[in-house]
Amino acid sequence: DEMGAAAYDMVLLFSLVHHFDDATSRRLVWRAARALRPGGVMVIGEALRPLSPNGGGQLGAFFDLYFGLTSESGTWTFAEMASWQKEAGLAPRTGIPLRFASEIGLQVADKPGS
């Protein structure tokens, strides 16, 4: 759906992009970035893909397997989500793993402007 242009101060995409492939997620982030006002913030909250087979712990491996089987996509890394944001004209911040479950994190980006 159309989200408008410069309509929002913040866009939150939480537990969503694990359902989509890379190309679809890029289009979604681009549309959401377009909907942000200058100075707005986009937050992608997601289960994170482990950087290595031994690096994600049980919860990270479970999420990647579960979403890979149920949605034909899977989880993403901070770097992958940040690349979508950067391609959409946003300025990604460093990813934030959540304290209660480091296998879930927030990829935050700012829309340049006043």
N, C-alpha and C positions, 0 to 999 in steps of 0.2 A: 504494500500500500504506500501511497505517497505520504511523506511525513512533513512536507512543507519546506520552506527555506527560511533560515534565521528565525525560527519559531520558538526555540527552547534554550534555556540556560544550561540544562543538563540532560543527557540521554544516558539511561542505564540499560545495558543489555546483559541480563543476568541469567545464567543457565540456559542459553539460547544457541550460541554458535556451535556447540557440540553436535547439533542436529544437521549442520550444513557442511558442504564441501568448501574447499578454499575459495573457489570462484564466487560462490553464493555469499559466503561470509564477507568477502571483499566488497561486493555490491551493497550488502546490507550496511556495512560500516561507512561506505561512501555516502549512501542516502542519509544515514543518521548524522554524519558530519555536516552535510549540507543543511540539515535541519537545525544545527546549532547556531546560536548567535555568536558574533565575535566575542571572545573571552569565555565562551562556554566550555563545558567539560563533558567528556565521554568516559564512561566506566564500563568495561567489559569484565563481568564476574564469571569465572569458569573454573571447572576442574582442570588441572594442568596435566599436560602430557609429560611423562618422565623424560629427562634429558638422556638417560641411558636405561637399559633394561633393569639395572640394579638401583637406579637413582630415585625412583618415585615412591617407594614404599608400597605396602599392600593396597592402600586406598587409591593411590594414583594409578597403579596397574589395573585395579578393578574398574575404575571409571573408564579408562581407555578401552578395555575389553568390552565392557557393558555397552558403551555408546557406539563402539565399532560394530557390535552385533545388532543393536536395536535401531540405530538411526543411520547406519551406513556411512558414518563419518568418524567421529571420535573426538578426543581432546586435542588441545592446541598448546603450544608453548607461549611464554610471554613474548619471545622474539617474533613468532608468527603473528600474534595479535597486534603487536606494535607495528609490524610491517604494513598491516591493513590500515591502521590509523595514519601512519606516515604517508602512505600512498593517497589517502583521502585528504591530505593537507593539514593534518593535525600534528601536534608536537607531543609524541609519547613520553611519558615519565617512566622511571624504572618500575617494573612490576612489583606488586606487594603481595607476598604470600600471607594468607590469613593465619593469625596466631593459633587459633584452635584447630586448624587443619591445614598444614602447609601445602597439601596437595590441591588446595583451592586458592585462587588468587584474584586480585584485581589489577587489570591493565588499564591505567588511567592515561588520558591524553587531553591536551588543551587545544582549543581553537584559537589561533593567533588573532589579535585584534584588541580593541580597547575595552 
